[in-house]
Amino acid sequence: MDRCDVTAVYYTVIWTEGDLGPFNPGLPVQVPLWLAINLKQRQKCRIVPPEWMDVEKLEEMRDSERREDAFTPMPNPHYMELTKLLLNHASDNIPKADEIRTLVKDTWDTRIAKLRLSADSFVREQEAHAKLDNLTLMEINTIGTFLTESLNHMYKLRTSLQNSEDGQSQE
């Protein structure tokens, strides 16, 4: 997944893909997210939030998403998961954490509403394919089951309609 900047105390961490550390006190270093959260839980580091996790940038992102009809690119393909993890485990290291939580949730709600409208239009117009540019995997997964079931029902309706028309034309 992603890497996180942490300012760590002195620790050498060994993991499956190689060595990390020794960490120099007070100097930021990039580590995998799981390690940053683990060190934070043990009070051995301070997590530095990603650049995009800033109130002004998130307000721009939210407003842009509301303005555009299409889905806008997100700053990170795992923006929702990262926000949740970082705010749950390191909110004391993130300035204006409550505002950030609200802005990310507003953006998520806007995108999901847009996705539902797109899916509704997709089904209503009996489309055969859809373009899912700039959606994250989590967003696709929230609507995936609905879309596949809808396509299955549309296929069954079309084949039964086609069979009944074929039966009438042969009589």
Secondary structure, DSSP 8 states (H G I E B T S, - for coil): --EEEEEE-S--EEETTEEE----TT-EEEEEHHHHHHHHHTT-EEEE--TT-SHHHHHHHHHHHHH-SS----SSTTHHHHHHHHHHHHGGGSTTHHHHHHHHHHHHHHHHHHHHHHHHHHHHTT-S----TT--HHHHHHHHHHHHHHHHHHHHHHHHHHHHHHHHHH-
